[in-house]
């Protein structure tokens, strides 16, 4: 039986890797501009990290984690998200002693047992940023501004920022009680997940995709009525600064995030060109998470992008066509016989030392087949080496655009092909 990739995973082949490398280059460019340093985390962590950090009542912990025991009977989990691991690293490496705020970014694979669909796999990739140590609302705005600038540099310009505040430890219990009071009469009408959420985290009912639950949620109380003074002032500052930046913002009182650790600001950025499925990224504050891991109270804020989704969007809008041309072969070296192959390989090696992208035939093709291959590779020049060129230590260079050709001494040919 043929072995294939496990369900929910996929191979990224060379033609598509070019697209990923382009997006990753913009990730690095934008994070350097905003002063974020890269952190690389283990692919697996202690299972307790995610149970404590994400929340026992979340779908991720209850249904989606890949958890296993190692040979020492320790419970380990393939990381389903990054933030809990970043917080663990922040504490383990005593980053609280660094100059604050500590600003970090990451990208890499995550693992969740979900039903595979377009843009959502069981092994998927995220890019995200986290900032620790400041409760200033301007830092919330910086995270949002960075996200918008990242998308703008990829070519997405029609963006809307949906923003909300879900309160803090002081005021959220008030809102939680109001939601339970509102949803109580409809409990039997809701989906099974929301019936469970009613007791554990009723805010998540507002995020349910079930049609019946979504209809019920439309008339639920709004959180802004319950915000304490600190949260209200913080949220007003965030929206005021965002408006001052000229960003297109919408206050969405139904916006919550799927993880329990969020506090105060939550947001999503949507691309208006995409219609209904327009969400590109989401994030918010998590001021209590460091403390949950036995650290000192430390405010923090972050955002995450699903890279598969970003690339699908860019493909749909035709924004990746340019990056496919960046690595064209400049020179194809055609050896006309076995005797010429030694000099042909030497030419390729000398050109690569000079950073010239080139290829040579390794399949002993005929002359016509080699020129055909050079055409498929979009080579700018074909450097032909045969018996005469070997004897004279020359190279015949054919320009594939105008079909002109010239014969040059070997060393001159190397310089010409490097410069042209």
N, C-alpha and C positions, 0 to 999 in steps of 0.2 A: 504493500500500500504506500502511495506517495505521501511523504511528510510535508505538510504545509504550515504556514504561520498560524499560531493559535488565534482563535476567534477574538476579535477586538484588538488585534495588532496588525501592523502593516509594515512592509518594507518600503523605505524611501530610496528610490533608484537615482542614479547619477543625474538624470535630466531634471528631477525634482529637487535634488539636494542643492542645486544652484539657487533655487528660489529660497530655500531655508537659509543658505549662507547669506543671501542678500538681506533678508529680514533680520537675521542675527547681527549683521554689520550695522544696521540702523539701531538695533537695541544697544550695542556698545557705544555708538556715536552719541545717542541721546543721553545715556546714563553718564558718560564722561562729561558731557556738557553741563548736566545738573549736579555733578559731584557725587555720584553713587558708585561705590566700589563693589566688584563682583565677589560673591561668596558661593562656594561649591559644597554641597551637603551630601551625606551618605544617601544611597538609594533606599536603604532600610533603616528603621529606628526601632527602639523599644515600643511595643504596642501601647503601653501606658501613656506615652507622649501624646498620641492622637486621641485617646479616650479622654484624657484630662483637658487637652487643648481645644479640640474641636467640639466636644460635648457628647456625652453618652446617648443623648436623645436624637442626634442628627442621623440622617439617612446614611451618611458616609460611614459612621462608626457601626451602625446597626446592620447595614446591608452590603456595603460596597468595598470594605477593606480586604486586601490580600494579606492574611495573617497566618503565620506558621511558627512552629517551634524548631529551634536549631538543635544541634546534637547535645547541647548542654541544657536542654529543656527550657530555654529562655523564649518567651513569646516575642516575636519580631513581626513587623509589618512593613511591606513595601509602601513607601510614602504616598499618601493619597492627596496631599497638599503640602505647600512649602512653609507656611508661616509658623507652624508649631516648631518645626525643625530650626528655623532661623532664631526663634526665641530661645530654644535650647542652647544654640551656639552662642547667642548673645550673653547668656548667663555663664555657660561653661568656660568661655574665654574672657570673662570679666570685661566685656565691652562697655559696661556701665562706667568703667574708669577711663574710657576714651573721651575725647572731646565730643560733646553732645550738640546736635543730634547725630547719632550714628546712622549713616545712609548706605543701604546695601541693595544690590540687585542680583538676580539669579535667573537661569533658565535651564530646563532639562526635563526628563521624563517623570511622569506621575502614573499611579496605578489605581484604578477603581473598577470594581465589578459592576458594570452598567450594561444596558442593552445597547450594542453598537449601532450607531447611525451616522449620518453625514456630519463630519466635524467633531464627533465624539467617539473615542475609542477607549478600550480598557487600558491600553498604554497610550498616554497622550503627553503633550509637552506644553509647558507654561513658561512665560516670561513674567517676572514680577519684581516689584520694588517694595522695600520696607524702610521706614525711618523711625528711630527710637529716641526718646528723651525729651521731646517737646510737645506741649499741649497747645501751642500757638495755632489758631485756625489758619494762619498763613501757610503752615506746613501741609495741612489738608489740601489747600489750594495748589501748592507746589506739586503734590502728587497728581492732582487732576490735570494741571497744566502740562506736566511732563507727559502724561498719557495722551493728551490731545496733540501735543507737538510730535510725539512718536507716530501717531496715526496720520498726521498731516504730512510728515516726511515720506510716508509710504504712499501718499496720494489721496488719502481720504479726507475730504474737506468739509463735507456736509455733516457736521457732528452736533449732537445734542447731549448735554450733560444732565441727567436726571439725578436729583439729590434729595436726601431726606435726613432727618435725625431720629434715631431710635432710642435716644435717652441714655441714662446711666443707671447705676445701682440704686440711686435715690428715687428716680422718677419712673423707671420702667415698670416696677411692680404695680404702680397705679394704672398704667396703660394695660398691663397684662390682665388685671382684674376687670377693667372695662371691656376688653375683648372677650373674656370668658363669659361675662354677663350678657354680651351681645350674641355670642355664638351658641350659648346654652340651649335655647329653644330649637336650634337647627341641628343639634349634634347628630341625631340619627340620619339626617339627610346628607351628611358629609361623607367623603371617602374614608376608607379605613385609616389611611395615614393621618388625615386631619383629626380623626377621632382620637388618635394617640397624641397628636400634637396639642390638642385642647388642654391636656393636663401638663405636658412637659414643656412646650414652648408655643403658645398660641399665636405668637407673631408670625410663625412659619405658615400659618393658614393663609395669610395674606399673599404668600408667594406660591400657593398651590396652583398647578396647571389644570386640575380637574375643572371641567366647565361649570358644574354645579357649585363647587367651592368658590370659584372665581366670581360667580354672580353674587353669592352671599357676601363675599369680601367687599364688594363695591360700596355697600352701605355701612361698613364697619366704622367705629369711631376712629378719628385721626389722632395720631400720636402727639402732634404739636399742641393739642389742648392740655396734655399732661406733662409737658417738659418742665423741669425745674428751672430756676433762673439761670444757673450756670450753663445748662445745655441750650437754653433758648438764646442766650447771649452769644455762645459759641456758634450756633447755627446761623444766626443773623450775620455774624462777622464773615463766615464762610461764603454765604450767598452774596454779601455786599462786595467782597474782594473778587469773587468770580465775575460778577456783573461788571466790575471795574476793568477786568481784563478783556471784556468784549466777547466772552464765551456765551454761547446759546444755552441757557440753563432753564430747566423746568423743575419746580418743586413737586415731587411725587410722594404724597403721603402714604401710598401703598407699598413703597419700595422698602424691602428688607433684604438681608443677605442670608444665605443658607447655613452659615456657621454661627454657633452660639457666642463666639467671643467678641462680636462686634459691639461697639458702643458709639453713641453720638453720631457723627457723620457717616452715612453710607451713600454710595453713588454708583451709577452705571453710565457708561458712555455708549451712545447709539449712533449708528451710521444711517442717515436718512435715505441713502440710495438703496437700502436693502429691503425696505418694506417691513413686514411684520416681524421677521426674525432679524432684528437690527442691532441687538446688543453685541458689543465688541469686547468690553472688559467691565470689571466691577471691583469695588474695594471699599475701604472705609477705615474708621478708627477701631482700635482694640486696646483701650487704655488699661484693662485689667488682666491681660493675658500673661504678662511677665510676672505679676503677683501670683497668678494661679500656679505658676511653676516655682513658687517660694522665693521669688526675687522681690526686690523693693518695688513699690508702686512706680511704674514707668509708662508714661503715655507713648502710644505708637500708632502709626497709620501706614496703610499699604494698598496695593492694587495688583491684580493678576490678569494676564491675557492668555487665552487658549491659543497657542500658535497655529494649530491645525485650522481653527476657525479663521484666524487672521489671514492665512494663506489662501483658504477657500474664497474669502471675500475679495482678496486682491486678484485672484484668478478670474473670478466672476466679472470684475470690473475692468479686466484687461490691464492691470497695473504692474504685472510682472514681466511683460514682454521685453522690456529694455534690459533687464538683468540677464536674460538668456543669451544676449549677444556679447557679454563682457569677456567670455573666455574662448573666443574663436581661435582656431589654429591659424597662426600667421604663416608658417612655412611647413610644407609637406616635402620630405626628402624622398625622392624616387631612385632606388637602386635598380639599374637595368639588368644586372647579372650578379652572380655570387661574388665575383671578383671585386665588384664595386661596393659590396655591402660593408666592408671594413671602413672605407672612407665615408660612406653614408652615415654609419653609426657614429664615427668621430665628429662629423659635422653636426649631427643632432646634439651630441654631448657638449660641443663647444657653444652652440647656440643657447642651450638651456642654462649654461653657466652665465650667460648674458641676459637671462630672464626672457628669452624669446620662446613663445609657445609654439612647439613644433611636434611633428609626428613623422614616423618612418614606417614603411611596410615590413611586417614580420611574417607575412604569409606567402612569400615568393610569388606574388601576383605578376601578371604580365604588365607591359607598359600602359596599355589602355585602361586596364582595371585599376592601376595605381592612380592615374589621372582622374578616373571616375570617383575614386575614394576621396581624393583631394577636393573635388567639387562638393561632395557630400559634407565634408568637414569645413567648407567655406574658407579654404586656405587662400591667403592673399598671393603667395608665391609657391611655385613648385621648383625645388632645387634638384636638378637631374644629374645623376652621376652614373656614367657608363665606362666602357673600356678606355675611350679617348680621354675622359676627364681624369681617370686614375693615372694614366700615363703622363698627362700634362700637369697633374695636380691643380686642376681647375674645376669649376662648377658652372653648369649651365642653368641660368635662372630664368624661369618663365613667369611673367606677370599674368595672373589668371583673369584680370579685368580686361586688359586690352590685347591679350594674347601675344604681346611682344616678348622677345627673349634676348639674352645677352650672355656671353661667356666671360667669366672673371677668374683670375687666380684665386686659389682657395682662401688665402688670408683676407683678400679684398672682399670676397663674397661674404665671409663671416661678418665683416664690418658693415657692409651694405645691408645685409638682412637684419642686423641689429638695429640700425638707424632708421631704415625706411618704414 
